[in-house]
Amino acid sequence: AGEPDFDTPENIGEAAISAIKKGFTHYTTNSGIIELKEAIVEKLKKDNNIEYNTSEIIVSTGAKQCLFNALLTICNPGDEVLLPIPCWVSYTEQIKFAQAVPVFIPTHYLDFLIFLDLPYPLFTFFSHFLNLKIKNYFRIVNDYLN
């Protein structure tokens, strides 16, 4: 999982060698180096017509790390996190570590579809058909194929 099916592109390898030769081999700030964050801001503006400040950008080791950080930041003890299954096994433990409660949505009843745009009252009504008891909640969007 997460292993590319291609070799490292030559330009990336050359950049890595250059960074090593320049002594750029130590830990960076947790949210990412400023030059990278500036490049991300520029890319988002140019390609996606979305404007952010570098203070709104966090570079992470991957999606699971970002999700874990978000759960620790926004979940209160007892909050419910809706988790479509099948899912990555670590998601359940991340939710529990944040003192929240995983609420599993068995997507096989729905032909593996997830209704992300349902407003809370409608989702609550719909959840009764799946025998879910919903309190305060967050939704995790999970693609079982990734």
C-alpha positions as CSV (number, residue, x, y, z in Angstrom):
1,A,0.0,0.0,0.0
2,G,1.4,3.3,-1.0
3,E,4.3,1.8,-3.0
4,P,4.7,3.4,-6.4
5,D,4.7,1.1,-9.4
6,F,7.4,3.2,-11.1
7,D,11.0,4.2,-10.5
8,T,11.8,7.6,-9.0
9,P,11.8,10.2,-11.8
10,E,15.3,11.3,-12.7
11,N,14.7,15.0,-11.8
12,I,13.6,14.0,-8.3
13,G,16.6,11.8,-7.8
14,E,18.9,14.6,-9.0
15,A,17.2,17.1,-6.6
16,A,17.7,14.6,-3.7
17,I,21.4,14.2,-4.5
18,S,21.7,18.0,-4.7
19,A,20.0,18.5,-1.4
20,I,22.3,15.9,0.3
21,K,25.4,17.6,-1.2
22,K,24.2,20.9,0.2
23,G,23.7,19.5,3.7
24,F,19.9,19.7,3.6
25,T,19.6,16.5,5.6
26,H,18.0,17.5,8.9
27,Y,14.4,17.6,10.1
28,T,12.3,20.5,8.9
29,T,9.5,22.3,10.6
30,N,6.4,20.1,11.3
31,S,4.2,21.9,8.8
32,G,6.7,21.9,6.0
33,I,9.4,24.2,4.7
34,I,8.3,27.6,3.6
35,E,9.6,27.2,0.0
36,L,7.4,24.1,-0.5
37,K,4.4,25.8,1.1
38,E,4.8,28.8,-1.2
39,A,5.0,26.5,-4.2
40,I,1.8,24.7,-3.1
41,V,0.0,28.1,-2.6
42,E,1.2,29.1,-6.1
43,K,0.0,25.8,-7.6
44,L,-3.4,25.9,-6.0
45,K,-3.9,29.5,-7.3
46,K,-2.7,28.8,-10.8
47,D,-4.2,25.3,-11.4
48,N,-7.2,25.3,-9.1
49,N,-8.1,29.0,-8.8
50,I,-8.0,28.6,-5.0
51,E,-6.2,31.1,-2.7
52,Y,-4.5,30.2,0.5
53,N,-1.8,31.6,2.7
54,T,1.2,29.6,3.6
55,S,-0.1,29.6,7.2
56,E,-3.1,27.6,6.0
57,I,-0.9,24.9,4.3
58,I,0.4,21.9,6.2
59,V,2.7,19.4,4.5
60,S,2.6,15.9,6.0
61,T,4.0,12.4,5.5
62,G,0.7,11.2,4.1
63,A,-3.1,11.3,4.3
64,K,-3.3,9.0,7.3
65,Q,-1.0,11.3,9.3
66,C,-3.0,14.3,8.3
67,L,-6.2,12.5,9.3
68,F,-4.7,11.6,12.7
69,N,-3.7,15.2,13.3
70,A,-7.1,16.4,12.4
71,L,-8.9,13.9,14.6
72,L,-6.7,14.9,17.6
73,T,-7.4,18.6,16.9
74,I,-11.2,18.6,16.4
75,C,-12.7,15.6,18.2
76,N,-14.0,15.9,21.7
77,P,-14.4,12.8,24.0
78,G,-17.5,10.9,22.8
79,D,-17.8,12.5,19.4
80,E,-18.8,10.1,16.7
81,V,-16.9,9.7,13.5
82,L,-18.7,8.0,10.7
83,L,-16.4,5.5,9.0
84,P,-17.5,3.7,5.9
85,I,-16.3,0.1,5.8
86,P,-14.3,-1.5,4.4
87,C,-11.6,1.0,5.4
88,W,-7.9,1.1,6.5
89,V,-7.5,-0.7,9.8
90,S,-5.6,2.2,11.3
91,Y,-8.6,4.6,11.0
92,T,-10.5,2.9,13.8
93,E,-7.6,3.1,16.2
94,Q,-6.9,6.7,15.3
95,I,-10.5,7.6,16.1
96,K,-10.3,5.8,19.5
97,F,-7.0,7.4,20.3
98,A,-8.7,10.8,19.8
99,Q,-11.2,9.6,22.5
100,A,-13.9,9.6,19.8
101,V,-16.3,6.8,18.9
102,P,-16.0,5.1,15.5
103,V,-19.5,4.5,13.9
104,F,-19.2,2.0,11.1
105,I,-21.2,2.4,8.0
106,P,-21.6,-0.9,6.2
107,T,-21.4,0.2,2.6
108,H,-22.3,-3.2,1.2
109,Y,-26.0,-2.3,1.9
110,L,-25.6,0.7,-0.3
111,D,-23.7,-1.0,-3.2
112,F,-20.5,0.6,-1.6
113,L,-21.9,4.1,-2.2
114,I,-21.4,6.8,0.4
115,F,-23.8,9.8,0.6
116,L,-21.5,12.6,1.5
117,D,-23.8,15.5,0.7
118,L,-26.7,14.6,3.0
119,P,-27.6,17.3,5.5
120,Y,-27.4,16.2,9.1
121,P,-31.2,15.8,9.7
122,L,-31.6,13.7,6.6
123,F,-28.5,11.7,7.4
124,T,-29.9,11.1,10.9
125,F,-33.1,9.8,9.4
126,F,-31.3,7.7,6.9
127,S,-29.0,6.3,9.7
128,H,-32.0,4.6,11.4
129,F,-32.2,2.2,8.4
130,L,-28.7,1.2,9.1
131,N,-29.4,0.9,12.8
132,L,-26.9,3.7,13.6
133,K,-27.2,6.0,16.6
134,I,-25.8,9.3,15.7
135,K,-24.6,12.0,18.1
136,N,-22.1,14.7,17.2
137,Y,-20.2,13.4,14.3
138,F,-17.5,13.8,11.6
139,R,-17.3,12.0,8.3
140,I,-14.3,10.2,6.9
141,V,-14.2,9.8,3.2
142,N,-12.6,6.5,2.5
143,D,-12.1,4.8,-0.8
144,Y,-11.8,1.1,-0.3
145,L,-9.7,0.8,-3.4
146,N,-6.9,3.1,-2.3
